[in-house]
Amino acid sequence: MPMREQLRNFKKERIMQEAGRLFHARGFGGTSLEAIADSMGMTKPFVYGVYDRKSDILFDISLRVSTLSLEAVEAASQAAGSPRDRLVRMAEGLAAVCMEHRVSVAVFFREEGLLDPEHLVVIHEVKGRIDEVFARLLEDGVGSGDFEIDDLRVAALAIGGMISWSYSWYRPGGRLSAQEIRAHMTGYALRIAGARE
């Protein structure tokens, strides 16, 4: 990768990280590009050289956490093992993304409605693919006899939604460790799927 592109990517990462922190603390509307630059100890051209619009930063933050979530569930769904084993991996993987990137996930869920319409289309497509991966796995599990589900679509949405919201109450050093929360999420996911012992 050319040095110029590496530098741009480095700047982009720094800006996204700081913007995400400020969007989380102040809200999207309460954060300006100038505030992002000031918080980084940089001049405005540092930010404007990468982002012309604040909404583009919000889109990149949203796309990153959505894509990480999709990658986690797709990798688990394609792994070896029974549908039950793969559902456990999917639940653990999605929960890990939501907890490790909890600030960005919080910004995404809270500010999603402020995305530009063309950006919203992209995000909804990624979210739809996540739901489809869950639904396909649950369908496989019903076919194999691992799961007993009345409505695959509702079950897929319930599992994905439940795990995604773990960002809102997980706290490092809190009552439950990340590992314990992942274990709870997998247990609840198996119950929703009607997993047979």
C-alpha positions in Angstrom: 0.0 0.0 0.0 1.4 3.4 -0.9 2.6 5.6 2.0 0.0 8.3 1.2 -2.8 5.8 1.4 -1.4 4.4 4.7 -1.3 7.9 6.1 -4.9 8.6 5.0 -6.1 5.3 6.6 -4.3 6.2 9.8 -5.9 9.6 9.9 -9.3 8.0 9.2 -8.9 5.6 12.0 -8.0 8.4 14.5 -10.9 10.5 13.4 -13.4 7.7 13.6 -12.2 6.7 17.0 -12.4 10.3 18.4 -15.7 11.1 16.6 -17.2 7.9 18.0 -16.2 8.9 21.5 -17.7 12.4 21.1 -20.8 11.2 19.3 -21.4 8.8 22.3 -20.8 11.5 24.9 -22.4 14.5 23.2 -24.6 13.1 20.5 -24.2 13.5 16.8 -25.9 16.8 16.8 -23.8 18.1 19.6 -20.5 17.4 17.9 -18.9 19.5 15.1 -16.0 18.6 12.9 -14.1 21.4 14.6 -14.8 19.8 18.0 -13.4 16.5 16.7 -10.2 18.2 15.5 -9.9 20.1 18.8 -10.4 17.0 20.9 -7.6 15.3 18.9 -5.3 18.3 19.3 -5.3 18.8 15.6 -6.2 21.5 13.2 -9.5 21.5 11.2 -7.6 20.7 7.9 -6.5 17.3 9.5 -10.2 16.3 9.6 -11.4 18.1 6.5 -8.6 16.4 4.5 -10.3 13.1 5.1 -14.0 14.0 5.8 -15.9 16.8 4.3 -19.1 16.0 6.2 -19.8 14.8 9.7 -22.5 12.4 8.3 -19.8 10.5 6.4 -18.0 9.7 9.7 -21.2 8.4 11.2 -21.7 6.2 8.1 -18.2 4.8 8.4 -18.6 4.0 12.1 -22.0 2.4 11.4 -20.7 0.4 8.4 -17.7 -0.8 10.4 -19.7 -2.3 13.3 -22.4 -3.7 10.9 -19.7 -5.3 8.8 -17.9 -6.7 11.8 -21.2 -8.2 13.0 -21.9 -9.7 9.6 -18.4 -11.2 9.4 -18.7 -12.8 12.8 -22.1 -14.5 12.1 -21.0 -15.6 8.6 -17.8 -17.1 9.8 -19.7 -19.0 12.5 -22.4 -20.2 10.2 -19.8 -21.7 7.8 -17.8 -23.4 10.5 -17.9 -27.2 11.0 -20.4 -28.7 13.5 -24.1 -29.1 14.0 -26.5 -26.2 13.7 -26.5 -26.1 17.5 -22.7 -25.7 17.6 -22.8 -23.1 14.9 -25.6 -21.1 16.7 -23.4 -21.1 19.8 -20.5 -19.7 17.8 -22.7 -17.1 16.1 -24.1 -15.9 19.4 -20.7 -15.7 21.0 -19.2 -13.9 17.9 -21.9 -11.3 17.7 -21.9 -10.7 21.4 -18.1 -10.2 21.3 -18.4 -7.6 18.6 -21.1 -5.7 20.4 -19.2 -5.6 23.7 -15.7 -5.0 22.2 -17.1 -2.1 20.1 -19.8 -1.0 22.5 -19.2 2.8 22.0 -19.5 2.5 18.2 -22.5 0.1 18.5 -24.2 2.6 20.8 -23.6 5.5 18.4 -24.9 3.3 15.5 -28.1 2.4 17.2 -28.8 5.8 18.7 -27.9 7.9 15.6 -28.9 5.5 12.8 -31.9 7.7 11.9 -29.6 10.6 11.1 -27.7 8.7 8.4 -28.1 10.0 4.8 -30.7 8.1 2.9 -28.2 6.5 0.5 -26.1 5.4 3.5 -29.1 4.0 5.3 -29.8 1.8 2.3 -26.3 0.3 2.6 -26.6 -0.3 6.4 -30.1 -1.8 6.0 -28.7 -4.2 3.4 -25.9 -5.4 5.8 -28.4 -5.8 8.7 -30.7 -7.7 6.4 -27.9 -10.1 5.5 -27.2 -10.7 9.2 -30.8 -11.6 9.7 -30.7 -13.9 6.7 -27.6 -15.8 8.1 -29.4 -16.4 11.4 -32.6 -17.5 9.6 -30.8 -19.9 7.3 -29.0 -21.5 10.2 -32.2 -21.9 12.2 -33.9 -23.4 9.1 -31.0 -25.9 8.9 -31.5 -26.7 12.6 -35.2 -27.3 12.2 -34.4 -29.6 9.2 -31.8 -31.6 11.2 -34.1 -31.8 14.3 -31.7 -29.7 16.4 -34.3 -26.8 16.7 -38.0 -26.6 17.1 -39.3 -23.1 15.9 -42.7 -21.9 15.0 -41.6 -18.8 13.0 -38.0 -18.8 11.7 -38.0 -15.1 10.8 -39.2 -13.9 14.2 -36.8 -16.2 16.0 -33.9 -14.9 13.9 -34.8 -11.3 14.6 -35.3 -12.1 18.3 -31.9 -13.7 18.7 -30.0 -11.0 16.7 -31.8 -8.2 18.5 -31.3 -9.6 21.9 -27.5 -10.1 21.4 -27.0 -6.8 19.7 -28.4 -4.9 22.7 -25.8 -6.4 25.0 -23.7 -3.3 24.3 -26.1 -1.2 26.3 -25.6 -2.8 29.7 -22.2 -4.5 29.5 -19.5 -2.7 31.5 -15.8 -3.7 31.8 -15.3 -4.7 35.4 -19.0 -5.0 36.0 -20.9 -7.8 37.7 -20.5 -10.2 34.8 -17.4 -10.7 32.6 -17.6 -10.5 28.9 -17.2 -14.3 28.8 -20.1 -14.8 31.2 -22.3 -12.5 29.2 -21.5 -14.4 26.0 -22.4 -17.7 27.8 -25.8 -16.2 28.8 -26.4 -14.9 25.3 -25.7 -18.4 23.8 -28.0 -20.0 26.4 -30.9 -17.6 25.6 -30.3 -18.0 21.8 -30.6 -21.8 22.2 -33.8 -21.4 24.1 -35.3 -19.1 21.5 -34.3 -21.7 18.9 -36.0 -24.5 20.8 -32.8 -26.4 20.9 -33.2 -30.0 22.0 -30.8 -31.4 24.5 
